[in-house]
Amino acid sequence: MRTLIIDDERSSRAELKRMISEFAILQVVGEAANADDAETLIKIQKPDLLFLDIQMPERSGFDLLQSLESVPYVIFTTAFDQYAIKAFEINAIDYLLKPIRSERLSMAVERISAKFKAERESGHLFVKDKDDFQFLSWAKVHLVESMDNYARLFFEDKHVLFKSSLNQLEKKIEKYGFFRCNRAQMVNLNFIAKITNNPNSKLTIELKSGQKIELSERRSIQFRAFNKT
């Protein structure tokens, strides 16, 4: 797993890097001391896993995750109990309290290794719903709608806004099973319940959620061709 260490304390980064070197499954490909540098590094290195400090100058670890279009797996590192509780609340993979104990790190690596092998083809993102944060897998999103410079993501019986246009997202989430229906909507093919041919040659998709989306004429042709292959 390509791994980044993000922590504003040089000594903490060095110690964690030393400890991580004991695990063959992890390869440290970079480190950063703040959220801005980390964001740039993530775009370049495309890591599978972040060891992420929560409390950092200017932008926190949570702020960093919110700015990413696709979020790697995350193991939080923190010296504060209240942040550990918050990490649990947002369904983080794991958290490590500083100073990090080797046996605790071993447990975290075992947990993330199993999850990585089982879910390596699914993408994740970090979203904010009012005052609550949470990790969200693209596999759970059934509909994406354009909202100017934002995208509205529908999952379960909820929806959240994500700071990215639909055009920016399209190529990135096609690999997770999404299909562009029209100028404003993409659907997850795994959530289709019914497809209807309309008199105007356009298709209407009904999702398991009950939502109905009409495909444009061009997208209807593409969808029919897609289903023949």
Secondary structure, DSSP 8 states (H G I E B T S, - for coil): -EEEEE-S-HHHHHHHHHHHTT-TT-EEEEEESSHHHHHHHHHHH--SEEEEES--SSS-HHHHHHT-SS--EEEEEES-HHHHHHHHHTT-SEEEESS--HHHHHHHHHHHHHHHHHHTTS-EEEEEETTEEEEEEGGGEEEEEEETTEEEEEETTEEEEESS-HHHHHHHHGGGTEEE-SSSEEEEGGGEEEEEE-TTS-EEEEETTS-EEE--HHHHHHHHHHHH-
